[in-house]
């Protein structure tokens, strides 16, 4: 019997690892929204007695039996300092399906999508998901590597948005940008050295499909990512010195792009 090539073995191993992967979401909002999401595969629910009462409707609707934990020892593998509020749920990562269809918004007249270039802080990504949901973006797209995965910290910061706002992971962000450009998206990179204010860009492209491209704090947009942008925009500041973290900048830009 012929031996399988190494790349085939690695691919199969990766698929098995992905199938076995589970994550713990924690906090009342994140747990409640995970239980309410029919697309979320829930494996285990652990609560304190008080939290069980607060989640009673969601637990009953889901038809799951919680494990009632001792408040002196919460039996869930959470990072030190995580505020679980007495509730945690073990789940499978969400499968959002065709990311290009998600970005297009199922044929919507105008779509705004967020693309993240190696934004790895889960709190920033969670806040961006929350803003994307509030301002009506169709999806948030990030590379599968070097970006924040689904975690409890991300879900808690997103305050439920992780269950409703598509967070699609792609193999290569530059290739994804090229695919969306072919689908008619105008690529707007956000950078301090941008030539035009984001509200001006929004007015000029109020009828266009827009991809808002954001880089990690510090490094910013990588060379290829920057080169694939159709233009760079900036958030103008009232004073000579000023800066916003990436999640705040995303909220300002999304407001401008969806309210032009």
Helices and strands as residue ranges (DSSP letters): H 6-20, E 23-26, H 28-36, E 42-47, H 49-54, H 56-62, E 67-68, E 87-91, H 99-104, E 112-117, H 122-134, E 139-143, H 152-158, H 161-164, E 167-170, H 173-182, E 185-190, E 196-197, H 198-204, E 209-215, H 223-228, E 231-234, H 246-258
